[in-house]
Amino acid sequence: GLFRKSGSVVRLKELRAKLDAGEECLPTARPCDVAGLVKQFFRELPEPILPTELQEAFFKAQQLPSEEERTSATMLLSCVLPDKNICVLRHFFDFLHNVSQRYCNYL
């Protein structure tokens, strides 16, 4: 659980204020606080990253029988996502990849 544990509300507000002011503060922040900010970011978006009209299609794509079919369907669906959504997803997946690499190195 990194994303299950909530960070301190006070620390989250302080961290967000520092980020909004352009301060370089993430390297020294607690991991649960950074995860809390990521969750807060996605909750506060005016529209979901996966548009409502495509959510069912993405869900059904993940229920396809083979990994190849799931990957192909997901890639095709991603082609109709707005560019800004793709950009956010790329950054988020890069972040998750970096988190997983740090975890693997920790073990």
N, C-alpha and C positions, 0 to 999 in steps of 0.2 A: 501494500500500500501506500505509495507516495500520494496518490490522488484521493485516497479514502480519508486520510487524516487532514483535519482542518487546521489551518494556520491561525495564529492569534489575530483577532479583528484589529487590534491596535497596531500590531506590526504590519498587517496588510495595508492599512490606511497610510502608515508612514512610508512603506515601500512604494506604494502607488504614487504618493506625493513626490517622492524622490525621482521616480521614473518620469512622471509628468514634467518635472523641472529639468529633465535631461541629465540627471546625476547617474554616474556609473555605480550602481549599487548591487546588481545581481550576483556578482561573484562572492560577495560576503553575506548574502541573504540565506536564510534557512531554506532548505529544499521544500519543506511543506508550505512555506509562505509563497515561494515562487509558483508551486503547483496551485495554490489557492488563487493567485492572481490569474493564472491561465484559465482556471475554471470560471472565475469572475468575468474575464474577458469574453468567453464564449456565451455565458449567460446574458451579458449585457448587449450583445450584438442586436441591432434592430431587426435583422432577418437571420434565420439559421444558415449555417454554412452549407448544409444540404437542403436546398429549397424544398418546402413542404410538398410540392407537386412531384418531386423526384424521390422522396424518402421511401415510399413503398417499392419503387423499382430497385433502389439500392438494397433494400431488405431482401427482396425476392432474388436478386442477383447472388446474394450470399447463401441462398438456400439451394443453388444449383448443385448437381451431384459431384462434379469434378472440380478440382482446383483450377484447371485450365479454363473451364467454362465460367467459373466465378470471376477469375481474373479478366477474361475477355469482356464479360458483361459489365464489370465495374469500369474498365478502361473506356468502353463505349459510352457509358453513362457520364463519365467524367468529361467527355468531349462537349457536353451540352451545359456544363456548369459555367457560370460567369467567370471571367478572368480573375477578378478580385477574390473569388472563393477558392479558385485553384491556388492562387498565391498564398493565401492564409493556410490552406491545407498543406502545401509544400513546407512552409515554415514550421507548422505544427508537427508534421511527420519527421522533419529533420530534428526538431527538439526531442521528440520521443526516441528517435534513433540514438541521439547523444546521451539521453538518460539511460537507455538500455546498455550502451557501451560502457558507461561509467559503472553501472551496476555489475556488468560482467567482469570488469576489471577489479571491482571490489571483492568479488567472490574469490 
